[in-house]
């Protein structure tokens, strides 16, 4: 049964304060829209600019063509690298094809790339904590100028055939579970006491804030709705964290995915959104749940992040006005 139904009992709904777009996602989308404004369609984007079906669909309707490989882009065209970053090999391929590149890589991902390069130049072997196959991880692996190993779990760390004499360093994907990553890094430090790490945590501020917020929400709710697409790492982590805290949790793309039976016997529900999910989707879920008889109680706490990133040269409004 979809949102057309009614809840069997009164349901109170609370929203997570830290939710939705982060500064890196805001910047990536603005880069694409600004390129369309200045240069017109088509604009090519390598990979989904952010992992959200709604955002990608909106941009595609405006004339954006999403590709997986640069070989799909006509020579000399405008191409945008997604917020997840790319490898050095992809950058070289873009130069070879004479593509005009605007880089939407999140500055916090660029920070990780810089760390990998620095450690490599110092002669260190790098251990990357992340999820195999994720675009951010693929890009970071492709930045290494020396040996680099990917670990996803405690078991992977235990299986590393390395020693402290190898001069090790570690970095992490920016959208991981804070708790899981803390445990993995702690084991790395126990196994390799001389290992170097970043001066500041690689997991981004928005990921940390949204995970902290969903923990508080899930501790007070019977069920938590997470707005986000299944290929969004940070959204998936929010669903997992809510479930670890004892709440049932569902990851959905839109209000049309809501099922009233999820709330049978429940009295408190929470709503949050991954860093790539727009607020308009949250608003639609609120409207749907209100139409089904839910009472919206407001937000849990209040977090003002106040972070923003500038656009790359060639797209800034002070350069073109």
DRENTIDREN-466393 format. One record per residue (C-alpha): residue in three letters; residue number from 0; x, y, z. Coordinates in steps of 0.02 Angstrom, whole numbers, padded with zeros to 5 digits, always signed. Example, Ala and Ser with C-alpha at 12.3 -4.5 7.8 and 13.67 -1.06 7.14 Angstrom:
2
@vexmar->ALA&keke->0&X->+00615&Y->-00225&Z->+00390
@vexmar->SER&keke->1&X->+00684&Y->-00053&Z->+00357
This chain:
321
@vexmar->UNK&keke->0&X->+00000&Y->+00000&Z->+00000
@vexmar->UNK&keke->1&X->+00069&Y->+00170&Z->-00046
@vexmar->UNK&keke->2&X->+00047&Y->+00346&Z->+00022
@vexmar->UNK&keke->3&X->-00137&Y->+00343&Z->-00030
@vexmar->UNK&keke->4&X->-00178&Y->+00243&Z->+00128
@vexmar->UNK&keke->5&X->-00196&Y->+00294&Z->+00309
@vexmar->UNK&keke->6&X->-00093&Y->+00248&Z->+00461
@vexmar->UNK&keke->7&X->-00180&Y->+00129&Z->+00581
@vexmar->UNK&keke->8&X->-00129&Y->+00234&Z->+00732
@vexmar->UNK&keke->9&X->-00076&Y->+00415&Z->+00765
@vexmar->UNK&keke->10&X->+00104&Y->+00437&Z->+00708
@vexmar->UNK&keke->11&X->+00222&Y->+00574&Z->+00767
@vexmar->UNK&keke->12&X->+00359&Y->+00620&Z->+00642
@vexmar->UNK&keke->13&X->+00522&Y->+00709&Z->+00683
@vexmar->UNK&keke->14&X->+00651&Y->+00773&Z->+00559
@vexmar->UNK&keke->15&X->+00840&Y->+00763&Z->+00579
@vexmar->UNK&keke->16&X->+00914&Y->+00937&Z->+00582
@vexmar->UNK&keke->17&X->+01074&Y->+00887&Z->+00491
@vexmar->UNK&keke->18&X->+01009&Y->+00817&Z->+00328
@vexmar->UNK&keke->19&X->+01014&Y->+00840&Z->+00140
@vexmar->UNK&keke->20&X->+01136&Y->+00931&Z->+00028
@vexmar->UNK&keke->21&X->+01313&Y->+00962&Z->+00088
@vexmar->UNK&keke->22&X->+01427&Y->+01100&Z->+00021
@vexmar->UNK&keke->23&X->+01515&Y->+00981&Z->-00099
@vexmar->UNK&keke->24&X->+01351&Y->+00925&Z->-00177
@vexmar->UNK&keke->25&X->+01287&Y->+01103&Z->-00188
@vexmar->UNK&keke->26&X->+01447&Y->+01152&Z->-00277
@vexmar->UNK&keke->27&X->+01443&Y->+01005&Z->-00399
@vexmar->UNK&keke->28&X->+01264&Y->+01039&Z->-00452
@vexmar->UNK&keke->29&X->+01299&Y->+01225&Z->-00469
@vexmar->UNK&keke->30&X->+01449&Y->+01187&Z->-00579
@vexmar->UNK&keke->31&X->+01341&Y->+01087&Z->-00699
@vexmar->UNK&keke->32&X->+01201&Y->+01216&Z->-00701
@vexmar->UNK&keke->33&X->+01324&Y->+01359&Z->-00724
@vexmar->UNK&keke->34&X->+01408&Y->+01269&Z->-00869
@vexmar->UNK&keke->35&X->+01237&Y->+01245&Z->-00951
@vexmar->UNK&keke->36&X->+01199&Y->+01430&Z->-00925
@vexmar->UNK&keke->37&X->+01362&Y->+01489&Z->-01002
@vexmar->UNK&keke->38&X->+01389&Y->+01359&Z->-01139
@vexmar->UNK&keke->39&X->+01220&Y->+01280&Z->-01173
@vexmar->UNK&keke->40&X->+01178&Y->+01098&Z->-01198
@vexmar->UNK&keke->41&X->+01244&Y->+00972&Z->-01218
@vexmar->UNK&keke->42&X->+01359&Y->+00966&Z->-01067
@vexmar->UNK&keke->43&X->+01441&Y->+00798&Z->-01032
@vexmar->UNK&keke->44&X->+01467&Y->+00732&Z->-00855
@vexmar->UNK&keke->45&X->+01578&Y->+00584&Z->-00818
@vexmar->UNK&keke->46&X->+01482&Y->+00473&Z->-00699
@vexmar->UNK&keke->47&X->+01331&Y->+00535&Z->-00600
@vexmar->UNK&keke->48&X->+01381&Y->+00707&Z->-00536
@vexmar->UNK&keke->49&X->+01307&Y->+00656&Z->-00368
@vexmar->UNK&keke->50&X->+01223&Y->+00492&Z->-00322
@vexmar->UNK&keke->51&X->+01040&Y->+00540&Z->-00326
@vexmar->UNK&keke->52&X->+00914&Y->+00482&Z->-00454
@vexmar->UNK&keke->53&X->+00807&Y->+00640&Z->-00441
@vexmar->UNK&keke->54&X->+00954&Y->+00759&Z->-00464
@vexmar->UNK&keke->55&X->+01023&Y->+00661&Z->-00611
@vexmar->UNK&keke->56&X->+00851&Y->+00656&Z->-00693
@vexmar->UNK&keke->57&X->+00827&Y->+00844&Z->-00674
@vexmar->UNK&keke->58&X->+00997&Y->+00882&Z->-00752
@vexmar->UNK&keke->59&X->+00970&Y->+00758&Z->-00893
@vexmar->UNK&keke->60&X->+00808&Y->+00847&Z->-00936
@vexmar->UNK&keke->61&X->+00907&Y->+01010&Z->-00952
@vexmar->UNK&keke->62&X->+01027&Y->+00936&Z->-01080
@vexmar->UNK&keke->63&X->+01161&Y->+00850&Z->-00976
@vexmar->UNK&keke->64&X->+01229&Y->+00688&Z->-01048
@vexmar->UNK&keke->65&X->+01299&Y->+00569&Z->-00918
@vexmar->UNK&keke->66&X->+01435&Y->+00450&Z->-00975
@vexmar->UNK&keke->67&X->+01540&Y->+00317&Z->-00889
@vexmar->UNK&keke->68&X->+01693&Y->+00335&Z->-01002
@vexmar->UNK&keke->69&X->+01771&Y->+00486&Z->-01086
@vexmar->UNK&keke->70&X->+01777&Y->+00388&Z->-01249
@vexmar->UNK&keke->71&X->+01590&Y->+00424&Z->-01259
@vexmar->UNK&keke->72&X->+01622&Y->+00612&Z->-01264
@vexmar->UNK&keke->73&X->+01651&Y->+00697&Z->-01433
@vexmar->UNK&keke->74&X->+01825&Y->+00772&Z->-01449
@vexmar->UNK&keke->75&X->+01835&Y->+00953&Z->-01393
@vexmar->UNK&keke->76&X->+01672&Y->+00948&Z->-01294
@vexmar->UNK&keke->77&X->+01641&Y->+01014&Z->-01119
@vexmar->UNK&keke->78&X->+01649&Y->+00880&Z->-00985
@vexmar->UNK&keke->79&X->+01626&Y->+00889&Z->-00798
@vexmar->UNK&keke->80&X->+01707&Y->+00770&Z->-00674
@vexmar->UNK&keke->81&X->+01586&Y->+00714&Z->-00539
@vexmar->UNK&keke->82&X->+01597&Y->+00760&Z->-00355
@vexmar->UNK&keke->83&X->+01678&Y->+00592&Z->-00319
@vexmar->UNK&keke->84&X->+01842&Y->+00636&Z->-00408
@vexmar->UNK&keke->85&X->+01941&Y->+00547&Z->-00543
@vexmar->UNK&keke->86&X->+02108&Y->+00463&Z->-00566
@vexmar->UNK&keke->87&X->+02261&Y->+00539&Z->-00648
@vexmar->UNK&keke->88&X->+02230&Y->+00422&Z->-00795
@vexmar->UNK&keke->89&X->+02059&Y->+00500&Z->-00826
@vexmar->UNK&keke->90&X->+02135&Y->+00675&Z->-00819
@vexmar->UNK&keke->91&X->+02266&Y->+00627&Z->-00948
@vexmar->UNK&keke->92&X->+02133&Y->+00550&Z->-01060
@vexmar->UNK&keke->93&X->+02034&Y->+00713&Z->-01054
@vexmar->UNK&keke->94&X->+02188&Y->+00809&Z->-01109
@vexmar->UNK&keke->95&X->+02219&Y->+00685&Z->-01251
@vexmar->UNK&keke->96&X->+02041&Y->+00709&Z->-01313
@vexmar->UNK&keke->97&X->+02057&Y->+00900&Z->-01303
@vexmar->UNK&keke->98&X->+01908&Y->+00908&Z->-01186
@vexmar->UNK&keke->99&X->+01863&Y->+01067&Z->-01093
@vexmar->UNK&keke->100&X->+01856&Y->+01009&Z->-00912
@vexmar->UNK&keke->101&X->+01767&Y->+01082&Z->-00763
@vexmar->UNK&keke->102&X->+01811&Y->+00984&Z->-00607
@vexmar->UNK&keke->103&X->+01667&Y->+00960&Z->-00483
@vexmar->UNK&keke->104&X->+01771&Y->+00851&Z->-00367
@vexmar->UNK&keke->105&X->+01723&Y->+00892&Z->-00188
@vexmar->UNK&keke->106&X->+01867&Y->+00989&Z->-00106
@vexmar->UNK&keke->107&X->+01864&Y->+00865&Z->+00038
@vexmar->UNK&keke->108&X->+01896&Y->+00723&Z->-00085
@vexmar->UNK&keke->109&X->+02035&Y->+00827&Z->-00163
@vexmar->UNK&keke->110&X->+02110&Y->+00838&Z->+00012
@vexmar->UNK&keke->111&X->+02121&Y->+00648&Z->+00017
@vexmar->UNK&keke->112&X->+02201&Y->+00645&Z->-00156
@vexmar->UNK&keke->113&X->+02331&Y->+00769&Z->-00095
@vexmar->UNK&keke->114&X->+02369&Y->+00661&Z->+00056
@vexmar->UNK&keke->115&X->+02392&Y->+00506&Z->-00053
@vexmar->UNK&keke->116&X->+02515&Y->+00598&Z->-00165
@vexmar->UNK&keke->117&X->+02611&Y->+00671&Z->-00017
@vexmar->UNK&keke->118&X->+02628&Y->+00501&Z->+00066
@vexmar->UNK&keke->119&X->+02685&Y->+00424&Z->-00097
@vexmar->UNK&keke->120&X->+02819&Y->+00556&Z->-00120
@vexmar->UNK&keke->121&X->+02878&Y->+00520&Z->+00057
@vexmar->UNK&keke->122&X->+02904&Y->+00339&Z->+00005
@vexmar->UNK&keke->123&X->+02760&Y->+00274&Z->+00110
@vexmar->UNK&keke->124&X->+02643&Y->+00130&Z->+00068
@vexmar->UNK&keke->125&X->+02465&Y->+00194&Z->+00079
@vexmar->UNK&keke->126&X->+02317&Y->+00100&Z->+00152
@vexmar->UNK&keke->127&X->+02149&Y->+00167&Z->+00091
@vexmar->UNK&keke->128&X->+01996&Y->+00128&Z->+00197
@vexmar->UNK&keke->129&X->+01846&Y->+00125&Z->+00082
@vexmar->UNK&keke->130&X->+01719&Y->+00026&Z->-00019
@vexmar->UNK&keke->131&X->+01783&Y->-00067&Z->-00172
@vexmar->UNK&keke->132&X->+01706&Y->-00006&Z->-00334
@vexmar->UNK&keke->133&X->+01645&Y->+00161&Z->-00267
@vexmar->UNK&keke->134&X->+01691&Y->+00303&Z->-00387
@vexmar->UNK&keke->135&X->+01777&Y->+00402&Z->-00250
@vexmar->UNK&keke->136&X->+01885&Y->+00252&Z->-00206
@vexmar->UNK&keke->137&X->+01927&Y->+00218&Z->-00388
@vexmar->UNK&keke->138&X->+01983&Y->+00398&Z->-00408
@vexmar->UNK&keke->139&X->+02087&Y->+00395&Z->-00249
@vexmar->UNK&keke->140&X->+02172&Y->+00231&Z->-00295
@vexmar->UNK&keke->141&X->+02215&Y->+00311&Z->-00462
@vexmar->UNK&keke->142&X->+02307&Y->+00453&Z->-00375
@vexmar->UNK&keke->143&X->+02438&Y->+00343&Z->-00293
@vexmar->UNK&keke->144&X->+02618&Y->+00363&Z->-00350
@vexmar->UNK&keke->145&X->+02677&Y->+00213&Z->-00250
@vexmar->UNK&keke->146&X->+02601&Y->+00059&Z->-00170
@vexmar->UNK&keke->147&X->+02422&Y->+00073&Z->-00109
@vexmar->UNK&keke->148&X->+02308&Y->-00057&Z->-00028
@vexmar->UNK&keke->149&X->+02119&Y->-00049&Z->-00007
@vexmar->UNK&keke->150&X->+02039&Y->-00115&Z->+00153
@vexmar->UNK&keke->151&X->+01853&Y->-00124&Z->+00185
@vexmar->UNK&keke->152&X->+01843&Y->-00212&Z->+00353
@vexmar->UNK&keke->153&X->+01931&Y->-00270&Z->+00510
@vexmar->UNK&keke->154&X->+01963&Y->-00436&Z->+00424
@vexmar->UNK&keke->155&X->+02051&Y->-00347&Z->+00281
@vexmar->UNK&keke->156&X->+02166&Y->-00258&Z->+00404
@vexmar->UNK&keke->157&X->+02206&Y->-00421&Z->+00492
@vexmar->UNK&keke->158&X->+02251&Y->-00500&Z->+00324
@vexmar->UNK&keke->159&X->+02374&Y->-00363&Z->+00272
@vexmar->UNK&keke->160&X->+02545&Y->-00440&Z->+00240
@vexmar->UNK&keke->161&X->+02640&Y->-00283&Z->+00290
@vexmar->UNK&keke->162&X->+02752&Y->-00229&Z->+00432
@vexmar->UNK&keke->163&X->+02793&Y->-00067&Z->+00520
@vexmar->UNK&keke->164&X->+02958&Y->-00063&Z->+00426
@vexmar->UNK&keke->165&X->+02861&Y->-00034&Z->+00264
@vexmar->UNK&keke->166&X->+02832&Y->+00149&Z->+00315
@vexmar->UNK&keke->167&X->+02643&Y->+00153&Z->+00308
@vexmar->UNK&keke->168&X->+02510&Y->+00287&Z->+00299
@vexmar->UNK&keke->169&X->+02320&Y->+00280&Z->+00291
@vexmar->UNK&keke->170&X->+02180&Y->+00384&Z->+00216
@vexmar->UNK&keke->171&X->+01992&Y->+00354&Z->+00209
@vexmar->UNK&keke->172&X->+01845&Y->+00376&Z->+00093
@vexmar->UNK&keke->173&X->+01747&Y->+00531&Z->+00145
@vexmar->UNK&keke->174&X->+01574&Y->+00450&Z->+00159
@vexmar->UNK&keke->175&X->+01606&Y->+00301&Z->+00272
@vexmar->UNK&keke->176&X->+01524&Y->+00254&Z->+00437
@vexmar->UNK&keke->177&X->+01617&Y->+00353&Z->+00570
@vexmar->UNK&keke->178&X->+01604&Y->+00211&Z->+00697
@vexmar->UNK&keke->179&X->+01660&Y->+00075&Z->+00576
@vexmar->UNK&keke->180&X->+01806&Y->+00180&Z->+00515
@vexmar->UNK&keke->181&X->+01860&Y->+00222&Z->+00693
@vexmar->UNK&keke->182&X->+01872&Y->+00036&Z->+00731
@vexmar->UNK&keke->183&X->+01970&Y->-00001&Z->+00572
@vexmar->UNK&keke->184&X->+02092&Y->+00143&Z->+00602
@vexmar->UNK&keke->185&X->+02115&Y->+00090&Z->+00783
@vexmar->UNK&keke->186&X->+02166&Y->-00085&Z->+00725
@vexmar->UNK&keke->187&X->+02284&Y->-00012&Z->+00595
@vexmar->UNK&keke->188&X->+02369&Y->+00087&Z->+00732
@vexmar->UNK&keke->189&X->+02382&Y->-00065&Z->+00846
@vexmar->UNK&keke->190&X->+02455&Y->-00174&Z->+00708
@vexmar->UNK&keke->191&X->+02569&Y->-00038&Z->+00640
@vexmar->UNK&keke->192&X->+02617&Y->+00083&Z->+00780
@vexmar->UNK&keke->193&X->+02721&Y->+00188&Z->+00661
@vexmar->UNK&keke->194&X->+02581&Y->+00217&Z->+00535
@vexmar->UNK&keke->195&X->+02550&Y->+00398&Z->+00483
@vexmar->UNK&keke->196&X->+02376&Y->+00471&Z->+00462
@vexmar->UNK&keke->197&X->+02296&Y->+00632&Z->+00401
@vexmar->UNK&keke->198&X->+02311&Y->+00784&Z->+00513
@vexmar->UNK&keke->199&X->+02122&Y->+00800&Z->+00508
@vexmar->UNK&keke->200&X->+01989&Y->+00666&Z->+00488
@vexmar->UNK&keke->201&X->+01954&Y->+00621&Z->+00306
@vexmar->UNK&keke->202&X->+01770&Y->+00583&Z->+00336
@vexmar->UNK&keke->203&X->+01682&Y->+00743&Z->+00288
@vexmar->UNK&keke->204&X->+01594&Y->+00858&Z->+00410
@vexmar->UNK&keke->205&X->+01424&Y->+00828&Z->+00327
@vexmar->UNK&keke->206&X->+01439&Y->+00640&Z->+00340
@vexmar->UNK&keke->207&X->+01484&Y->+00654&Z->+00524
@vexmar->UNK&keke->208&X->+01343&Y->+00776&Z->+00561
@vexmar->UNK&keke->209&X->+01211&Y->+00671&Z->+00472
@vexmar->UNK&keke->210&X->+01268&Y->+00512&Z->+00559
@vexmar->UNK&keke->211&X->+01265&Y->+00595&Z->+00730
@vexmar->UNK&keke->212&X->+01092&Y->+00665&Z->+00695
@vexmar->UNK&keke->213&X->+01019&Y->+00499&Z->+00636
@vexmar->UNK&keke->214&X->+01085&Y->+00412&Z->+00794
@vexmar->UNK&keke->215&X->+00989&Y->+00535&Z->+00903
@vexmar->UNK&keke->216&X->+00836&Y->+00517&Z->+00792
@vexmar->UNK&keke->217&X->+00838&Y->+00327&Z->+00790
@vexmar->UNK&keke->218&X->+00853&Y->+00315&Z->+00979
@vexmar->UNK&keke->219&X->+00684&Y->+00403&Z->+00994
@vexmar->UNK&keke->220&X->+00595&Y->+00328&Z->+00843
@vexmar->UNK&keke->221&X->+00522&Y->+00160&Z->+00796
@vexmar->UNK&keke->222&X->+00557&Y->+00184&Z->+00611
@vexmar->UNK&keke->223&X->+00671&Y->+00302&Z->+00513
@vexmar->UNK&keke->224&X->+00648&Y->+00353&Z->+00331
@vexmar->UNK&keke->225&X->+00809&Y->+00398&Z->+00240
@vexmar->UNK&keke->226&X->+00794&Y->+00497&Z->+00079
@vexmar->UNK&keke->227&X->+00929&Y->+00443&Z->-00043
@vexmar->UNK&keke->228&X->+00972&Y->+00327&Z->-00186
@vexmar->UNK&keke->229&X->+01038&Y->+00151&Z->-00161
@vexmar->UNK&keke->230&X->+01205&Y->+00195&Z->-00243
@vexmar->UNK&keke->231&X->+01234&Y->+00337&Z->-00120
@vexmar->UNK&keke->232&X->+01364&Y->+00281&Z->+00006
@vexmar->UNK&keke->233&X->+01323&Y->+00412&Z->+00137
@vexmar->UNK&keke->234&X->+01134&Y->+00379&Z->+00123
@vexmar->UNK&keke->235&X->+01159&Y->+00192&Z->+00142
@vexmar->UNK&keke->236&X->+01265&Y->+00221&Z->+00298
@vexmar->UNK&keke->237&X->+01122&Y->+00323&Z->+00375
@vexmar->UNK&keke->238&X->+01001&Y->+00179&Z->+00351
@vexmar->UNK&keke->239&X->+01125&Y->+00055&Z->+00426
@vexmar->UNK&keke->240&X->+01159&Y->+00167&Z->+00576
@vexmar->UNK&keke->241&X->+00973&Y->+00191&Z->+00612
@vexmar->UNK&keke->242&X->+00950&Y->+00002&Z->+00612
@vexmar->UNK&keke->243&X->+01099&Y->-00023&Z->+00728
@vexmar->UNK&keke->244&X->+01017&Y->+00098&Z->+00849
@vexmar->UNK&keke->245&X->+00862&Y->-00011&Z->+00853
@vexmar->UNK&keke->246&X->+00745&Y->+00074&Z->+00730
@vexmar->UNK&keke->247&X->+00676&Y->-00003&Z->+00573
@vexmar->UNK&keke->248&X->+00743&Y->+00098&Z->+00427
@vexmar->UNK&keke->249&X->+00699&Y->+00117&Z->+00244
@vexmar->UNK&keke->250&X->+00802&Y->+00201&Z->+00107
@vexmar->UNK&keke->251&X->+00688&Y->+00280&Z->-00023
@vexmar->UNK&keke->252&X->+00706&Y->+00386&Z->-00180
@vexmar->UNK&keke->253&X->+00538&Y->+00474&Z->-00168
@vexmar->UNK&keke->254&X->+00374&Y->+00488&Z->-00074
@vexmar->UNK&keke->255&X->+00299&Y->+00362&Z->-00196
@vexmar->UNK&keke->256&X->+00406&Y->+00227&Z->-00113
@vexmar->UNK&keke->257&X->+00321&Y->+00246&Z->+00057
@vexmar->UNK&keke->258&X->+00221&Y->+00096&Z->+00119
@vexmar->UNK&keke->259&X->+00094&Y->+00125&Z->+00258
@vexmar->UNK&keke->260&X->+00124&Y->-00051&Z->+00327
@vexmar->UNK&keke->261&X->+00299&Y->+00005&Z->+00381
@vexmar->UNK&keke->262&X->+00214&Y->+00106&Z->+00517
@vexmar->UNK&keke->263&X->+00089&Y->-00023&Z->+00583
@vexmar->UNK&keke->264&X->+00103&Y->-00023&Z->+00772
@vexmar->UNK&keke->265&X->+00228&Y->+00120&Z->+00770
@vexmar->UNK&keke->266&X->+00202&Y->+00285&Z->+00860
@vexmar->UNK&keke->267&X->+00361&Y->+00383&Z->+00817
@vexmar->UNK&keke->268&X->+00447&Y->+00401&Z->+00649
@vexmar->UNK&keke->269&X->+00597&Y->+00500&Z->+00592
@vexmar->UNK&keke->270&X->+00648&Y->+00573&Z->+00424
@vexmar->UNK&keke->271&X->+00824&Y->+00614&Z->+00366
@vexmar->UNK&keke->272&X->+00912&Y->+00633&Z->+00199
@vexmar->UNK&keke->273&X->+01083&Y->+00589&Z->+00131
@vexmar->UNK&keke->274&X->+01204&Y->+00725&Z->+00077
@vexmar->UNK&keke->275&X->+01153&Y->+00705&Z->-00106
@vexmar->UNK&keke->276&X->+00963&Y->+00710&Z->-00078
@vexmar->UNK&keke->277&X->+00875&Y->+00877&Z->-00109
@vexmar->UNK&keke->278&X->+00757&Y->+00953&Z->+00019
@vexmar->UNK&keke->279&X->+00614&Y->+00952&Z->-00105
@vexmar->UNK&keke->280&X->+00607&Y->+00762&Z->-00085
@vexmar->UNK&keke->281&X->+00595&Y->+00780&Z->+00103
@vexmar->UNK&keke->282&X->+00453&Y->+00905&Z->+00082
@vexmar->UNK&keke->283&X->+00358&Y->+00782&Z->-00029
@vexmar->UNK&keke->284&X->+00378&Y->+00644&Z->+00101
@vexmar->UNK&keke->285&X->+00313&Y->+00760&Z->+00237
@vexmar->UNK&keke->286&X->+00161&Y->+00806&Z->+00132
@vexmar->UNK&keke->287&X->+00126&Y->+00622&Z->+00095
@vexmar->UNK&keke->288&X->+00142&Y->+00569&Z->+00276
@vexmar->UNK&keke->289&X->+00030&Y->+00713&Z->+00333
@vexmar->UNK&keke->290&X->-00101&Y->+00660&Z->+00207
@vexmar->UNK&keke->291&X->-00094&Y->+00486&Z->+00285
@vexmar->UNK&keke->292&X->-00130&Y->+00556&Z->+00458
@vexmar->UNK&keke->293&X->+00044&Y->+00586&Z->+00529
@vexmar->UNK&keke->294&X->+00083&Y->+00733&Z->+00643
@vexmar->UNK&keke->295&X->+00246&Y->+00825&Z->+00602
@vexmar->UNK&keke->296&X->+00332&Y->+00875&Z->+00765
@vexmar->UNK&keke->297&X->+00475&Y->+00977&Z->+00693
@vexmar->UNK&keke->298&X->+00663&Y->+00950&Z->+00697
@vexmar->UNK&keke->299&X->+00774&Y->+00856&Z->+00819
@vexmar->UNK&keke->300&X->+00902&Y->+00985&Z->+00876
@vexmar->UNK&keke->301&X->+00971&Y->+01120&Z->+00764
@vexmar->UNK&keke->302&X->+01134&Y->+01115&Z->+00666
@vexmar->UNK&keke->303&X->+01194&Y->+01257&Z->+00556
@vexmar->UNK&keke->304&X->+01341&Y->+01198&Z->+00452
@vexmar->UNK&keke->305&X->+01384&Y->+01361&Z->+00364
@vexmar->UNK&keke->306&X->+01507&Y->+01280&Z->+00242
@vexmar->UNK&keke->307&X->+01525&Y->+01330&Z->+00060
@vexmar->UNK&keke->308&X->+01651&Y->+01299&Z->-00079
@vexmar->UNK&keke->309&X->+01693&Y->+01414&Z->-00224
@vexmar->UNK&keke->310&X->+01666&Y->+01369&Z->-00405
@vexmar->UNK&keke->311&X->+01814&Y->+01329&Z->-00519
@vexmar->UNK&keke->312&X->+01889&Y->+01464&Z->-00631
@vexmar->UNK&keke->313&X->+01785&Y->+01500&Z->-00785
@vexmar->UNK&keke->314&X->+01619&Y->+01475&Z->-00696
@vexmar->UNK&keke->315&X->+01625&Y->+01604&Z->-00557
@vexmar->UNK&keke->316&X->+01498&Y->+01742&Z->-00578
@vexmar->UNK&keke->317&X->+01625&Y->+01880&Z->-00537
@vexmar->UNK&keke->318&X->+01724&Y->+01822&Z->-00690
@vexmar->UNK&keke->319&X->+01578&Y->+01822&Z->-00811
@vexmar->UNK&keke->320&X->+01473&Y->+01972&Z->-00761
